[in-house]
Amino acid sequence: MTTSMSDIICVTNRRLCKEDFLLRIEKIAAAGPAAVILREKDLSPDEYGRLAEKVMDICGKYGVKCILHNFAETAASLGAERIHLPLHKLMELPDSLKNSFREIGASCHSVSDALAAKQLGASYITAGHVFVTDCKKGLAPRGLGFLKDVCESAGMPVYAIGGISPENAASARETGAAGLCVMSGLMVCDDPALYIKQFGGNI
């Protein structure tokens, strides 16, 4: 999946941003992540579509993959090449829509999820949550053993998600993960380019 020098995928959450969201996306895209997943599920399809057009333009300017999320029909109408879906939405996705995309990702939480995603034609998956994260308050992390099992079973690139930080990035990579998904850190850090560099890896 990744053509960038980085193996970091930015997963967005505009509600965490302390500055204009599109300015933050511009800074992140300029830093050269593997991709940006525009994950703004609380928007209406129309609102999401308007925002997605702007984010796709910014990512295109920097040659960064833009992966739309959740709203498959909206993504197809925009001519998006990539979509990321919760597994249950991928299960419901008709072939007519599935064939609109060059790349499809799925969110998985078990080995059986990963195998189901593969059968449904996923190009890659995210697996989590691996570490403790405020995004999943009160839920125990699945841990590195879980991540390793998924990586060994999936038969496709697996991106670790959930509580990923510069401090635990190496341990996540050691499981065989193709890369790392980062949300909160990239939304709130002072300097996205510097923050991505702190993850090391293939940068």
C-alpha positions as CSV (number, residue, x, y, z in Angstrom):
1,M,0.0,0.0,0.0
2,T,2.6,2.5,1.0
3,T,4.7,4.4,-1.5
4,S,5.7,7.1,0.9
5,M,9.0,7.0,2.8
6,S,7.0,7.0,6.0
7,D,4.9,4.1,7.3
8,I,2.7,6.4,9.4
9,I,-1.0,6.8,8.4
10,C,-2.7,9.8,9.9
11,V,-6.3,9.2,11.0
12,T,-8.1,12.4,11.4
13,N,-10.3,13.8,14.2
14,R,-11.0,17.5,13.6
15,R,-12.5,17.9,17.1
16,L,-9.1,17.4,18.6
17,C,-7.4,20.1,16.5
18,K,-6.3,23.3,18.2
19,E,-6.0,25.1,14.9
20,D,-7.9,25.2,11.6
21,F,-8.5,21.6,10.5
22,L,-7.5,22.1,6.9
23,L,-4.3,24.0,7.9
24,R,-3.5,21.0,10.1
25,I,-4.1,18.6,7.2
26,E,-1.8,20.7,5.1
27,K,1.0,20.5,7.6
28,I,0.5,16.7,8.0
29,A,0.4,16.2,4.2
30,A,3.6,18.3,3.8
31,A,5.3,15.9,6.3
32,G,4.9,13.0,3.9
33,P,2.9,10.3,5.8
34,A,2.0,7.1,4.0
35,A,-1.6,8.2,3.8
36,V,-4.4,10.3,5.5
37,I,-7.6,8.6,6.5
38,L,-10.4,11.2,6.7
39,R,-12.3,9.7,9.6
40,E,-15.1,12.2,10.4
41,K,-18.0,9.9,11.0
42,D,-20.2,12.4,12.8
43,L,-20.8,14.5,9.6
44,S,-23.7,14.0,7.2
45,P,-22.8,12.5,3.8
46,D,-23.1,16.0,2.2
47,E,-20.9,17.6,4.9
48,Y,-18.4,14.9,4.6
49,G,-18.3,15.2,0.8
50,R,-17.6,18.9,1.0
51,L,-14.8,18.4,3.5
52,A,-13.4,15.4,1.6
53,E,-13.0,17.4,-1.6
54,K,-10.8,19.9,0.2
55,V,-8.7,17.2,1.9
56,M,-8.3,15.3,-1.3
57,D,-7.0,18.4,-3.0
58,I,-4.5,19.1,-0.2
59,C,-3.3,15.5,-0.2
60,G,-3.0,15.5,-4.0
61,K,-0.9,18.7,-3.8
62,Y,1.7,16.8,-1.7
63,G,1.4,13.4,-3.4
64,V,-0.1,11.8,-0.3
65,K,-2.7,9.1,-0.5
66,C,-6.1,10.3,0.8
67,I,-8.3,7.5,2.0
68,L,-12.0,8.4,2.6
69,H,-13.8,6.7,5.4
70,N,-17.3,5.3,6.1
71,F,-19.2,7.1,3.4
72,A,-18.7,4.8,0.4
73,E,-21.4,6.3,-1.8
74,T,-20.1,9.8,-1.2
75,A,-16.5,8.6,-1.9
76,A,-17.5,7.0,-5.2
77,S,-19.4,10.1,-6.3
78,L,-16.2,12.1,-5.7
79,G,-14.1,9.7,-7.8
80,A,-12.1,8.7,-4.8
81,E,-9.8,5.7,-5.4
82,R,-9.6,4.6,-1.7
83,I,-12.1,3.9,1.0
84,H,-11.7,2.6,4.6
85,L,-14.7,0.9,6.2
86,P,-15.7,-0.7,9.5
87,L,-15.9,-4.4,8.8
88,H,-19.7,-4.6,9.0
89,K,-20.0,-1.9,6.4
90,L,-17.6,-3.7,4.1
91,M,-19.8,-6.8,4.5
92,E,-22.8,-4.7,3.3
93,L,-21.0,-3.0,0.4
94,P,-22.5,-4.0,-2.9
95,D,-20.1,-5.1,-5.7
96,S,-21.2,-2.1,-7.8
97,L,-19.7,0.2,-5.2
98,K,-16.8,-2.1,-4.3
99,N,-15.6,-2.0,-7.9
100,S,-15.4,1.8,-7.7
101,F,-12.3,1.7,-5.5
102,R,-8.8,0.7,-6.3
103,E,-8.0,0.1,-2.6
104,I,-10.3,-0.9,0.3
105,G,-9.3,-1.0,3.9
106,A,-11.2,-2.5,6.8
107,S,-11.1,-2.0,10.6
108,C,-10.5,-5.4,12.3
109,H,-10.4,-6.5,16.0
110,S,-9.6,-10.2,15.7
111,V,-8.0,-12.8,13.5
112,S,-11.4,-13.9,12.3
113,D,-12.2,-10.3,11.4
114,A,-9.0,-10.1,9.3
115,L,-9.8,-13.3,7.5
116,A,-13.3,-12.1,6.8
117,A,-11.9,-8.8,5.4
118,K,-9.6,-10.7,3.1
119,Q,-12.5,-12.8,1.7
120,L,-14.4,-9.6,1.1
121,G,-11.6,-8.2,-1.0
122,A,-9.8,-5.8,1.4
123,S,-6.5,-4.5,0.3
124,Y,-5.2,-3.9,3.8
125,I,-6.6,-3.7,7.4
126,T,-6.1,-1.8,10.6
127,A,-5.9,-3.9,13.7
128,G,-6.6,-2.6,17.2
129,H,-6.8,-1.1,19.6
130,V,-3.3,-2.2,20.5
131,F,-2.4,0.0,23.4
132,V,-4.4,2.0,25.9
133,T,-6.0,5.0,24.2
134,D,-8.4,7.8,25.3
135,C,-10.4,7.0,22.1
136,K,-11.4,3.7,23.7
137,K,-11.7,4.7,27.4
138,G,-12.5,1.9,29.7
139,L,-11.7,-0.8,27.1
140,A,-8.7,-3.0,27.7
141,P,-6.1,-2.9,24.9
142,R,-5.7,-6.0,22.8
143,G,-2.0,-5.9,23.0
144,L,1.0,-6.9,20.9
145,G,0.3,-10.6,21.0
146,F,-3.1,-9.8,19.3
147,L,-1.3,-7.7,16.7
148,K,1.3,-10.3,16.0
149,D,-1.4,-13.0,15.5
150,V,-3.3,-10.8,13.1
151,C,-0.2,-9.9,11.1
152,E,0.7,-13.6,10.8
153,S,-2.8,-14.6,9.7
154,A,-4.1,-11.8,7.6
155,G,-2.2,-12.4,4.3
156,M,-2.2,-8.6,3.6
157,P,-0.7,-5.4,5.0
158,V,-1.8,-4.8,8.6
159,Y,-1.6,-1.3,10.2
160,A,-1.6,-1.1,14.0
161,I,-4.0,1.4,15.5
162,G,-4.8,2.5,19.0
163,G,-2.5,4.3,21.4
164,I,0.4,4.3,19.0
165,S,3.2,6.7,20.0
166,P,6.9,7.2,19.3
167,E,7.6,5.3,22.5
168,N,5.9,2.1,21.5
169,A,6.2,2.3,17.7
170,A,9.2,-0.1,17.5
171,S,7.4,-2.8,19.4
172,A,4.4,-2.5,17.2
173,R,6.6,-2.8,14.1
174,E,8.3,-5.8,15.4
175,T,5.0,-7.8,15.2
176,G,5.2,-7.6,11.5
177,A,2.9,-4.6,11.1
178,A,3.2,-2.8,7.7
179,G,2.8,0.5,9.4
180,L,1.2,2.5,12.2
181,C,-2.0,4.6,12.4
182,V,-1.8,7.8,14.5
183,M,-4.7,10.0,15.4
184,S,-4.5,12.1,18.6
185,G,-0.8,12.8,18.4
186,L,-0.9,14.2,14.9
187,M,-4.0,16.3,15.7
188,V,-2.5,18.0,18.7
189,C,1.3,18.1,18.3
190,D,3.0,21.4,17.7
191,D,4.9,20.2,14.6
192,P,3.5,17.3,12.6
193,A,6.7,16.9,10.5
194,L,8.9,16.6,13.7
195,Y,6.4,14.3,15.3
196,I,6.4,11.9,12.4
197,K,10.2,11.8,12.5
198,Q,10.1,10.8,16.1
199,F,8.5,7.5,15.1
200,G,11.7,6.5,13.3
201,G,11.2,3.6,10.9
202,N,11.4,4.1,7.2
203,I,11.6,7.8,7.2
